[in-house]
Amino acid sequence: MVILDVTIINVAVPVIGRELGASLTGIQWITDGYTLVFAGLLLTGGALGDRLGNRRVFCAGVTVFTAASAGCALAGNTPVLVTARLVEGLGAALIVPGSLALLQQSYPGAAARSRAFGLWGSMAGIAASAGPLLGGVLVSSVGWRWVFLINLPVGAACLALTLRHVDASPRNPARPVDWPAQCAVVATVALLTTALNEAGRRGWTDPAVLAAAGLALLSAAAFAARERWARAPVLPLRLLRSRALSGAAVIGLLFNFAFYGMVFTASLDFQHQRGWSALRTGAALFPAVAMTMFASVLSGRLARRTGHRPLVVTGLLLAAAGLAGWAAAGPDPAYPVLVLPMMAAGFGTSFALTGTTTTAMTAAPAAYAGTASALFNTTRQIGSAAGVALGGTLLATAAGYGAGLRTAMAVGAAAYLAAAVLGLYCVPARPAEH
């Protein structure tokens, strides 16, 4: 449900922007408002899960997310829609850390856990692949509001199944929630996203953009200082000293930055430049995200024989080749030329996801499963927000739309390549056991 909401909006948002009279910056905020709250509050969701029980917090998140989706569907203007998207992000921040922690709780063995994470990645891939096409069908047939209304039956079913089939999670009520640190994380993510979004409208050297970027750095420094001296930090620095956990978090940031930046800029190119409908755009994006449906499961199965490192590195290199191929395809390539690059990016990203997720989740003690999940997904969502924001900025500031698109794809390819190099040094050959 959470991943579906990320990809389904990319096809719908140009239509939403036209109907609500939103600017390009407004369109970015409809997409990134959700993502920045999601990313900013994931650590809070993870800490609350460890403290109150992951199943309880997960169910609360599903309830909030479903109610906020109804608010998005009823929005009559851009500010109301952005506000409802912010609340959706809060719900998502409570859902995701709990989902991975509940899997780790249910599958303690390494082989079973790897298969479970592979299935989790596959379900995320199915949601991602269904998003653009489903969004196109809904927007073209019954209107963009159904992009959000679709979450209501899914959320109700998810809540009912969780309460019936998932055991209650252990609680650690003695563990406090470090609210000053949480505020610093939210401020860092919000200011960074603001700087990237506003750069497209104001320019990179505008004082407001520079101020937002500088304040983001100060907020990050304040978070680090708070965590260093806090008696009960939300993110113990000893966890970050784990090369596997911190490396997996950065890898997740880089591949989300590249993949979701590609989906966002490609969607704008197909609809704004090529004049395609939302339905045709969803069908055009389908090769990229359809590959994610089985790549995670395949990776989870192969990992039992090869370990995760070669699979993560191979997937990231394949994805890098895909976006590099798009960047090299020329100023106005025919769509068939783009199919293989999109397939390579989608397959490679999902192929690397299972091993990266397992690396992050097994690098921390079981008592910090929610925190490890939150850290990994926080960096991933920061990557998504930055990829969308920077992609929109490059389209807005480049000499031509085609030049901006090629630059965005080249930057994404470089991010995948950097992630592959990190994978060589940070992903262990075999996951650790706790």
Buried (B, 14 or more C-beta within 10 A) or exposed (E): BBBBBBBBBBBBBBBBBEEBEBEBBBBBBBBBBBBBBBBBBBBBBBBBBBBBBBBBBBBBBBBBBBBBBBBBBEBEEBEBBBBBBBBBBBBBBBBBBBBBBBBBBEBEEBEEBBBBBBBBBBBBBBBBBBBBBBBBBBBBEEBBBBBBBBBBEBBEEBBEEBEEEBEEBEBBEEBEBBEEBBBBBBBBBBBBBBBBBBBBBBEBEBEBBBEBBEBBEEBBEBBBEBBEEBEEBBBBEEBBEBBBBBBBBBBBBBBBBBBBBBBBBBBBBBBBEEEBBBBBBBBBBBBBBBBBBBBBBBBBBBBEEBBBBBBBBBBBBBBBBBBBBBBEBEEEBEEEEBBBBBBBBBBBBBBBBBBBBBBBBBBBEBEBBBBBBBBBBBBBBBBBBBBBBBBBBBBBBBEEBBEBBBBBBBBBBBBBBBBBBBBEEBBBEEBBEB
